Structures are given as C-alpha cells and as structure tokens.
Amino acid sequence: MRREYDIIVIGGGHAGAEAAWAASRLGASVALITLDPSKIGQMSCNPAIGGLAKGQMVREIDALGGLMGIAIDNTGIQFRMLNRSKGPAVWGPRAQADKYKYALEVQRLLGTCPNLRIVRGEVAEILTDDRANAGHLHRVAGVVLAEGTDLKCRAVVVTTGTFLRGLMHTGERKTEGGRIGEAAARSLSACLARLGLELGRLKTGTPPRLRRQTIDFSRFEPQPGDPSPAPFSYLNEYCGGWNPPLPQVHCWLGATNQAIHQIIRANLHRAPMYSGQIQSIGPRYCPSIEDKVVRFADKTSHQIFLEPEGLDTDEIYCNGISTSLPTDVQEQIVRLVPGLQNAQILRYGYAVEYDMVWPTQIRCTLETKRVCGLFLAGQINGTSGYEEAAAQGIVAGINAARYAACGLADFILRRDQAYIGVLI
C-alpha cells in the first residue's frame, strides 16, 4: 500500500466523493478512506437529487466541475422542474434516482481518476506536527488507521456523515451504526476533541420502506415527470437532444389523516425524541412525522410521497413519514394510509444520532481554525442533505488541493455569488 498522499479524504458519502473527485482532478494524489468501498455514493435516505434551492446547488457543483450532476443525469428515473409558477431564477430541478445505479455511477466516475486510490479502513487518529501558522495551533501530518497503518499527507478532509459514534433508534431499541447494517466510526471523535474542536450531537431519521406489490396505487395521485426532461449537467444541456438514458417512472402523492395523528400522539412516550432517549436535536428542515404532528397540531394531514428506489427493486420510499417510533406503531401508521392497508414494510424507519463539529470553528474555505490543513465537509458541519454535503465536499476538495500545492486555501464562494456561498 502507498503510504504518502497529498490529501486524505475520510468518508465515501456525497461530500467525500466530491472532495476526492475535485482534489484528484486538480492534480493532487488522493486517498479516499472508507469503511466499505461498495457503499461509496450510497443514498442513505431519500432516493432523489435536487429540489428547491438544492437543485440550484447541484447546478453550481456541476459548473465547478463536480460529479453529482453527471451521476444523476445518467441514473435518474424521473426528472421534474419544481416551482414553475414562479420566475425561472427560483425553479428547482429535481430527479428521482435509481439509488443502486447512482452509487455505482459515482464509483465508476471516481474510478476514472488515475491519482485517486480507494482504501478500505477506519481512520482512528489524525496526526499533526507543531509547524503551525496563520493562528493555527496544529498542522496536519497524516492519519493512523484502526489496524495501525500510518499514512502521511498534507491535508485531510473529514466527511464522516452520520458515522461518528452513530447510534440508531427504533422505539426503545438502540443499535450502534451510522446506517442500517453498517458499523459506526468509534475512534475519530475523541481525536477531533483532542485537537481542540468542540463537538456536538445531532440526529436525523428515515422513513419505512414498503413492498411495491402490496400497495394500492389507485388510492394515490400519480406524479409523473416532465415530458421534456431537463438535465442537471451543463455538459448534457449544451450537447443538444439529451434524453434520460434510463426508463422513466411515476411517483405518487397521498396524505396522513387524523387517525394517524391520534396514534402518534398516543405513543409519543415511546418515541426516542420525546421519551428522553435521544437528547440531541435535528436539522431544522428535516422533521420527523412525530415533530410535524406536535409542531403543527392544527393540521389535519401531511403529504406522503411514494417514491421508487430503483428500476430493479420493489422498494418504495415513504417520503414524509420519517420516524423512530416502535415497529408496532409504524405498522399502525402505515395501515391507516388509504392504499397502504395491505402494505408490507420491508424496512422500518429509524433515527440516527451522530457527532458533529460546531461550524463556528471552520472558515469559509471549510478549513478548521485550529488545525492547518484539516477540512470538514457535510453532516459533520451540522447540515443535512446529499446536495448540501456534495456542495461542501467540492469546496473542501478544491481548497485542500490548493493548500497541498501552495500552502494556501483561498477558494471562497460569497453569498452574492452562489447558493453554495449562502449555505457555507
């Protein structure tokens, strides 16, 4: 194994993929270290890219040379332009993805980078030396893997998503892990704390998945895609005559009702967020169905979108009812949705708690203020969403490459220049 790189990226989610892609294409030698290389680019939650404001960020990522727009154009199974009733400046492109093909496409694109190496492993320690400058207390020198291997580098980009001491909750049941069936990263949090970074704790959640064949779609309103789909990538927009390479499908719109809300209220004492089992808070624009029912008590219903997770799977994603309630309560909730009375739940919803770094400790370049050459991107900074993670990833990757080449991270997008600038 090679032991020295310009840049090491920790994590293979949407932030890590963009960071590794950007840095390697700028000429840096890059190692992307991930617990499971087969899960690089995986969609942990909603199988879609884009939406209001999010779609604009994907276009900006593409304008910067990122991979998300190319990947979704090649694997999208429904394309819609949202917000058309408003002016073009606030239209929001959105695409439903075949989530399995999307991850494979991200992996394929990363495989085209000759100076990028994918390393299976867990980073336990970030090494530093005392040659700090510009007010930093430490300077990155390398990493140590959990099995003991030392790798030297000039810069590190941490993109650990929900895996830092991840803990999943379904009702009273707790399981260590950053995603269903995948282990948590246990060691890196303590290292970040030793480097002087103040950590916090956040939670996010995901809804149940249903078996397609057990749904009565006649009780839902069909949501077709646009008849003339628009691509995300400028490379496809300007080539002329672009059409999605995959077959296109419908989504479906339904809603909760008062009976469902009553069951949720009656079982709040079993919901981890309300029982005290989860002490952390969630990103403000990623509420669970429990949160919606409590916060918006006057509403008699909340929308549910049924979204196919791929062309070759019978999994249907229930967008709108993210929950960590116990499995027996989830069964009741699903059964009371018109059209889902016979639905089979393939995977129950759950919440996941994870460590993050309070973002007042990073610069607009996403470099930490305390450690020279250490960059943070994605959910570790307190955000949620694939697009937000990818946007931070590409900015961190660009700055890490500039830092490794000339010792200065200076690429900043201002608020008046880009939605990414507003995000950061």
C-alpha positions as CSV (number, residue, x, y, z in Angstrom):
1,M,0.0,0.0,0.0
2,R,1.2,3.5,-0.8
3,R,2.0,5.4,2.4
4,E,2.1,9.0,1.4
5,Y,-0.5,11.3,-0.4
6,D,-1.2,14.9,-0.9
7,I,-4.7,14.6,0.5
8,I,-6.6,12.0,2.5
9,V,-10.4,12.1,2.4
10,I,-12.2,10.3,5.3
11,G,-15.6,9.0,4.2
12,G,-17.2,8.0,0.9
13,G,-20.6,9.7,1.0
14,H,-21.6,12.6,-1.2
15,A,-19.2,15.0,0.4
16,G,-16.3,12.6,0.3
17,A,-16.9,11.7,-3.3
18,E,-16.9,15.3,-4.5
19,A,-13.9,16.2,-2.3
20,A,-11.9,13.3,-3.7
21,W,-13.0,13.9,-7.3
22,A,-12.2,17.7,-7.1
23,A,-8.8,17.3,-5.5
24,S,-7.7,14.5,-7.7
25,R,-8.7,16.3,-10.9
26,L,-6.8,19.3,-9.7
27,G,-3.6,17.1,-9.7
28,A,-3.3,16.1,-6.1
29,S,-2.6,12.5,-5.1
30,V,-5.6,11.4,-3.0
31,A,-6.6,8.5,-0.8
32,L,-10.3,8.1,0.0
33,I,-10.6,6.0,3.1
34,T,-14.0,4.4,3.8
35,L,-15.3,1.6,5.9
36,D,-16.9,-0.1,2.8
37,P,-15.9,0.9,-0.7
38,S,-19.0,-0.7,-2.1
39,K,-21.2,1.9,-0.3
40,I,-19.4,4.9,-1.8
41,G,-22.1,7.3,-3.1
42,Q,-25.0,5.5,-1.4
43,M,-28.3,7.3,-0.9
44,S,-29.0,6.6,2.8
45,C,-32.3,8.3,2.8
46,N,-34.4,9.9,0.0
47,P,-33.6,8.4,-3.4
48,A,-33.5,11.7,-5.2
49,I,-31.3,14.6,-6.1
50,G,-32.3,18.3,-6.3
51,G,-35.4,20.3,-5.3
52,L,-35.9,23.9,-4.3
53,A,-32.5,25.5,-3.7
54,K,-30.9,22.0,-3.6
55,G,-31.2,21.8,-7.4
56,Q,-29.5,25.1,-7.8
57,M,-26.6,23.9,-5.7
58,V,-26.3,20.7,-7.9
59,R,-26.1,23.0,-10.9
60,E,-23.4,25.0,-9.2
61,I,-21.5,21.9,-8.3
62,D,-21.6,20.9,-11.9
63,A,-20.4,24.4,-13.0
64,L,-17.4,23.8,-10.7
65,G,-16.6,20.5,-12.4
66,G,-18.3,18.2,-9.8
67,L,-19.7,14.8,-10.4
68,M,-23.2,14.9,-8.9
69,G,-25.0,16.4,-11.9
70,I,-23.3,13.9,-14.3
71,A,-24.2,11.0,-12.0
72,I,-27.9,11.8,-11.6
73,D,-28.3,12.6,-15.3
74,N,-27.1,9.0,-16.0
75,T,-29.2,7.3,-13.4
76,G,-32.3,9.4,-13.0
77,I,-35.7,7.7,-13.4
78,Q,-37.9,10.8,-13.2
79,F,-37.0,14.5,-13.8
80,R,-39.2,17.4,-12.7
81,M,-38.7,21.1,-12.6
82,L,-40.3,22.4,-9.4
83,N,-41.7,25.9,-8.7
84,R,-42.6,26.7,-12.3
85,S,-45.3,29.0,-11.1
86,K,-42.6,31.4,-10.0
87,G,-39.8,33.0,-12.0
88,P,-37.0,31.0,-13.6
89,A,-34.5,32.1,-11.0
90,V,-36.2,30.0,-8.4
91,W,-37.1,27.0,-10.4
92,G,-35.9,23.9,-8.7
93,P,-34.7,20.9,-10.8
94,R,-35.3,17.5,-9.1
95,A,-34.6,14.0,-10.2
96,Q,-35.8,10.7,-8.7
97,A,-32.8,8.3,-8.8
98,D,-32.2,4.6,-9.1
99,K,-30.2,4.7,-5.9
100,Y,-28.3,1.5,-6.7
101,K,-27.3,2.6,-10.1
102,Y,-26.5,6.1,-8.8
103,A,-23.9,4.7,-6.3
104,L,-22.4,2.5,-9.0
105,E,-22.1,5.5,-11.3
106,V,-20.4,7.6,-8.6
107,Q,-17.9,4.7,-8.1
108,R,-17.4,4.4,-11.8
109,L,-16.6,8.2,-12.2
110,L,-14.2,8.1,-9.3
111,G,-12.5,5.1,-10.9
112,T,-11.6,7.3,-13.9
113,C,-9.3,9.4,-11.7
114,P,-5.8,7.9,-12.1
115,N,-4.3,9.6,-9.0
116,L,-7.1,8.6,-6.7
117,R,-6.9,5.4,-4.5
118,I,-9.8,3.9,-2.6
119,V,-8.7,2.5,0.8
120,R,-10.9,0.2,2.9
121,G,-10.4,1.1,6.6
122,E,-11.3,3.3,9.5
123,V,-9.3,6.4,10.5
124,A,-8.6,6.3,14.2
125,E,-6.2,9.3,14.5
126,I,-5.3,12.4,12.6
127,L,-1.6,13.1,13.1
128,T,-0.3,16.7,13.5
129,D,3.0,18.5,13.9
130,D,4.0,21.8,15.5
131,R,4.7,23.7,12.3
132,A,1.5,25.8,12.6
133,N,1.0,29.2,11.0
134,A,-1.7,31.8,10.5
135,G,-3.0,31.4,14.0
136,H,-3.5,27.6,13.8
137,L,-2.4,25.5,16.8
138,H,-1.6,22.4,14.8
139,R,-0.8,21.3,11.2
140,V,-2.0,18.1,9.6
141,A,0.8,15.5,9.0
142,G,-1.1,12.2,8.3
143,V,-3.6,9.7,9.7
144,V,-3.5,6.4,11.5
145,L,-5.8,3.6,10.5
146,A,-7.6,1.5,13.2
147,E,-5.4,-1.5,12.3
148,G,-2.2,0.6,12.9
149,T,-1.1,1.7,9.4
150,D,0.3,5.3,9.2
151,L,-0.4,7.3,6.1
152,K,1.3,10.7,5.6
153,C,-0.4,13.6,3.9
154,R,-0.5,17.4,3.7
155,A,-4.3,17.8,4.1
156,V,-7.2,15.8,5.4
157,V,-10.9,16.3,4.5
158,V,-13.3,14.7,7.1
159,T,-16.6,13.7,5.6
160,T,-18.0,11.2,8.1
161,G,-21.7,11.8,7.7
162,T,-23.7,10.1,10.4
163,F,-21.0,7.6,11.3
164,L,-19.1,9.4,14.1
165,R,-20.3,7.3,17.1
166,G,-23.5,6.7,15.2
167,L,-26.4,5.3,17.3
168,M,-29.6,4.2,15.6
169,H,-33.0,4.2,17.4
170,T,-36.3,2.5,16.6
171,G,-38.5,2.9,19.6
172,E,-36.7,1.7,22.7
173,R,-34.3,-0.4,20.7
174,K,-30.8,1.1,20.2
175,T,-28.1,-0.2,17.8
176,E,-24.6,1.2,17.1
177,G,-24.1,2.2,13.5
178,G,-24.1,5.1,11.1
179,R,-26.6,3.4,8.7
180,I,-28.7,0.3,8.8
181,G,-26.4,-2.8,8.7
182,E,-23.2,-0.7,8.9
183,A,-20.8,-0.1,11.8
184,A,-20.1,3.3,13.4
185,A,-16.8,5.0,13.4
186,R,-15.8,5.0,17.1
187,S,-12.4,6.5,17.4
188,L,-12.2,9.7,15.4
189,S,-14.5,11.8,17.6
190,A,-12.0,11.6,20.5
191,C,-9.2,12.6,18.2
192,L,-11.1,15.7,17.0
193,A,-11.8,16.6,20.6
194,R,-8.1,16.2,21.5
195,L,-7.3,18.6,18.6
196,G,-9.4,21.2,20.4
197,L,-12.6,21.0,18.4
198,E,-15.9,21.3,20.3
199,L,-18.2,18.5,19.3
200,G,-22.0,18.4,19.4
201,R,-24.6,15.7,18.8
202,L,-27.3,15.8,16.1
203,K,-30.0,13.3,15.0
204,T,-31.6,12.6,11.6
205,G,-34.1,10.0,10.5
206,T,-35.5,7.9,7.7
207,P,-39.0,6.5,6.9
208,P,-40.2,3.0,6.4
209,R,-39.7,1.3,3.0
210,L,-42.6,-0.7,1.5
211,R,-43.0,-3.6,-0.9
212,R,-44.3,-2.2,-4.2
213,Q,-46.6,-5.2,-4.9
214,T,-48.6,-4.7,-1.7
215,I,-49.6,-1.0,-2.4
216,D,-52.9,0.0,-3.9
217,F,-51.6,2.8,-6.1
218,S,-55.2,3.7,-7.3
219,R,-55.7,5.4,-4.0
220,F,-52.8,7.8,-4.7
221,E,-52.5,10.7,-7.1
222,P,-49.9,10.0,-9.8
223,Q,-46.9,12.3,-10.0
224,P,-45.4,12.0,-13.5
225,G,-42.1,13.5,-14.6
226,D,-41.7,16.3,-17.1
227,P,-42.5,15.3,-20.7
228,S,-39.3,17.0,-21.9
229,P,-36.8,16.4,-19.0
230,A,-34.0,19.0,-18.4
231,P,-30.6,17.6,-17.3
232,F,-28.6,18.8,-14.3
233,S,-25.2,18.8,-16.0
234,Y,-24.3,21.6,-18.4
235,L,-22.3,19.0,-20.3
236,N,-25.6,17.4,-21.3
237,E,-27.6,20.7,-21.6
238,Y,-25.4,22.0,-24.3
239,C,-24.8,18.8,-26.2
240,G,-28.3,19.0,-27.7
241,G,-31.1,16.5,-27.9
242,W,-30.4,15.0,-24.4
243,N,-32.8,12.3,-23.1
244,P,-32.5,10.3,-19.9
245,P,-30.8,7.0,-20.6
246,L,-33.0,5.1,-18.2
247,P,-36.7,4.3,-18.4
248,Q,-38.8,7.0,-16.6
249,V,-41.4,6.2,-13.8
250,H,-44.1,7.8,-11.7
251,C,-44.1,8.8,-8.1
252,W,-47.4,9.0,-6.1
253,L,-48.9,11.5,-3.7
254,G,-51.0,10.7,-0.6
255,A,-51.5,12.0,2.9
256,T,-51.7,11.2,6.6
257,N,-55.0,11.7,8.5
258,Q,-56.4,12.4,11.9
259,A,-56.5,8.8,12.9
260,I,-52.7,8.5,12.2
261,H,-52.1,11.7,14.2
262,Q,-54.0,10.3,17.2
263,I,-51.9,7.2,17.2
264,I,-48.7,9.2,17.0
265,R,-49.8,11.4,19.9
266,A,-50.8,8.4,22.0
267,N,-47.3,6.9,21.5
268,L,-45.1,9.9,21.9
269,H,-43.9,8.5,25.2
270,R,-42.3,5.6,23.1
271,A,-40.7,8.0,20.6
272,P,-37.0,8.4,21.4
273,M,-37.1,12.2,20.7
274,Y,-39.9,12.6,23.3
275,S,-39.0,10.0,25.8
276,G,-35.6,11.5,26.5
277,Q,-33.8,8.6,24.9
278,I,-32.4,11.0,22.3
279,Q,-31.0,14.2,23.8
280,S,-29.7,15.7,20.5
281,I,-31.6,17.9,18.1
282,G,-32.2,17.5,14.4
283,P,-31.5,19.8,11.4
284,R,-34.4,22.2,11.4
285,Y,-35.6,21.4,7.9
286,C,-35.6,17.6,8.3
287,P,-38.5,16.9,10.7
288,S,-39.9,13.5,11.6
289,I,-43.7,12.8,11.4
290,E,-43.7,13.0,15.2
291,D,-42.3,16.5,15.0
292,K,-44.9,17.5,12.4
293,V,-47.8,16.3,14.4
294,V,-46.6,18.0,17.6
295,R,-45.4,21.3,16.0
296,F,-48.3,21.7,13.6
297,A,-51.1,20.4,15.7
298,D,-53.8,22.3,13.8
299,K,-53.0,20.5,10.5
300,T,-55.3,17.5,9.7
301,S,-52.9,15.9,7.3
302,H,-49.4,15.9,6.0
303,Q,-48.3,14.9,2.5
304,I,-46.7,11.5,1.8
305,F,-44.8,10.9,-1.5
306,L,-44.3,7.3,-2.6
307,E,-41.0,7.1,-4.5
308,P,-39.5,4.1,-6.3
309,E,-35.9,3.4,-5.1
310,G,-34.9,1.9,-8.4
311,L,-35.9,0.0,-11.5
312,D,-34.7,-3.4,-10.3
313,T,-36.1,-3.3,-6.8
314,D,-39.6,-3.4,-5.3
315,E,-38.7,-1.0,-2.5
316,I,-40.9,2.1,-2.2
317,Y,-39.7,5.1,-0.1
318,C,-42.3,6.8,2.0
319,N,-41.2,10.4,1.8
320,G,-42.9,12.5,4.6
321,I,-43.2,10.0,7.4
322,S,-39.7,9.8,8.7
323,T,-40.0,8.2,12.2
324,S,-38.2,6.5,15.0
325,L,-41.4,5.2,16.6
326,P,-41.5,1.5,17.6
327,T,-42.2,-1.0,14.8
328,D,-45.7,-1.9,16.0
329,V,-46.7,1.8,15.9
330,Q,-45.1,2.1,12.4
331,E,-47.3,-0.8,11.3
332,Q,-50.4,1.0,12.5
333,I,-49.4,4.3,10.9
334,V,-48.8,2.7,7.5
335,R,-52.0,0.6,7.6
336,L,-54.2,3.7,8.1
337,V,-52.9,5.5,5.0
338,P,-55.5,4.9,2.2
339,G,-54.0,2.5,-0.2
340,L,-51.5,1.1,2.3
341,Q,-53.9,-1.1,4.3
342,N,-52.2,-4.2,3.0
343,A,-48.7,-2.8,2.6
344,Q,-45.7,-4.8,3.7
345,I,-42.9,-2.9,5.4
346,L,-39.6,-4.1,4.1
347,R,-37.5,-1.9,6.5
348,Y,-38.7,0.2,9.4
349,G,-37.9,3.8,9.9
350,Y,-35.2,4.8,12.4
351,A,-33.4,7.8,13.8
352,V,-29.6,8.0,14.0
353,E,-27.6,10.2,16.4
354,Y,-24.1,11.2,15.5
355,D,-21.2,13.5,16.5
356,M,-20.6,16.8,14.6
357,V,-18.3,19.8,14.9
358,W,-19.9,23.2,15.6
359,P,-19.3,25.1,12.4
360,T,-18.2,28.3,14.1
361,Q,-14.9,26.5,14.2
362,I,-14.3,26.5,10.5
363,R,-13.5,29.2,7.9
364,C,-15.5,29.9,4.7
365,T,-12.9,27.7,3.0
366,L,-14.1,24.8,5.3
367,E,-10.6,24.6,6.9
368,T,-10.7,24.4,10.6
369,K,-9.4,27.4,12.5
370,R,-7.4,25.3,15.0
371,V,-5.7,22.8,12.6
372,C,-4.0,23.9,9.5
373,G,-4.8,21.6,6.6
374,L,-7.8,20.0,8.2
375,F,-11.1,20.5,6.3
376,L,-14.6,19.4,7.3
377,A,-17.5,18.9,4.9
378,G,-21.1,17.5,5.0
379,Q,-23.1,16.5,8.0
380,I,-20.1,16.8,10.4
381,N,-20.7,20.6,10.0
382,G,-24.4,20.3,11.1
383,T,-26.1,20.2,7.7
384,S,-28.4,17.5,6.2
385,G,-28.9,16.5,2.6
386,Y,-26.9,15.0,-0.2
387,E,-26.7,18.3,-2.2
388,E,-25.5,20.3,0.8
389,A,-22.9,17.6,1.6
390,A,-21.7,17.5,-2.1
391,A,-21.5,21.3,-2.2
392,Q,-19.3,21.4,0.9
393,G,-17.3,18.5,-0.4
394,I,-16.3,20.2,-3.7
395,V,-15.3,23.4,-1.9
396,A,-13.3,21.5,0.7
397,G,-11.7,19.4,-2.1
398,I,-10.7,22.4,-4.1
399,N,-9.2,24.2,-1.0
400,A,-7.4,21.1,0.2
401,A,-5.8,20.8,-3.3
402,R,-4.8,24.4,-3.3
403,Y,-3.4,24.1,0.3
404,A,-1.5,20.9,-0.6
405,A,0.0,22.6,-3.7
406,C,0.9,26.1,-2.4
407,G,0.0,26.1,1.3
408,L,-3.0,28.5,1.0
409,A,-6.7,27.6,1.0
410,D,-8.3,30.6,-0.6
411,F,-11.3,29.5,-2.7
412,I,-14.4,31.2,-1.3
413,L,-17.9,31.5,-2.8
414,R,-19.6,34.6,-1.5
415,R,-23.3,34.8,-0.6
416,D,-23.9,37.1,-3.6
417,Q,-22.2,34.6,-6.0
418,A,-23.8,31.2,-5.3
419,Y,-26.3,29.3,-3.3
420,I,-23.3,27.3,-2.0
421,G,-22.0,30.6,-0.6
422,V,-25.2,31.1,1.3
423,L,-25.0,27.6,2.6
424,I,-21.4,27.9,3.9
